[in-house]
Structures are given as structure tokens and as C-alpha cells.
Amino acid sequence: MALEVQKQEKETTQNLIRRFTQAVRESGILMRARKNRFKEKKKSETAKKRTAKLREEMKKKQEMLAKLGKITEK
């Protein structure tokens, strides 16, 4: 997956960099990296159930504290 560009004879550094960036753009490496940047892993069933249970417990706790007047409802 590595992209390699060799400096040609009598080629300036700027031209080499330009050729490299063009090769990266054409290969699609940068687009794939940007797509995968914020990709999240899929949660397992037990993890989903655990987070749902925690959400329900927190909701019940908030409702109880609101009834007791410890916090104000938004």
C-alpha cells in the first residue's frame, strides 16, 4: 500500500512534491483514510444491552431526584 516516487534526473524538489501529491490523489489513499477516520466499531449485543440498562437506571435515578426536589427538571 506504500506509494513511492523516485526523483528523476534534473527534477526540482517542488516538481517531485507535486508529482507525489498527484499520485496520492489518484491512488485514493487519502480519501479512504478520511472515510475511516471517524468510523466506529460495532458494539456486541452484550455491550448494547449493558448501555441500555445503564441508561434506564440513570433515567430512573434522575426521575427520583426530581420527585424529591433535589434537582430541577429541565
Residue pairs with C-beta under 8 A, 6 or more apart in sequence:
1 29
3 20
3 23
3 24
3 27
3 29
5 16
5 19
5 20
5 23
7 13
7 16
8 16
24 30
43 51
62 71
65 71
66 72
66 73
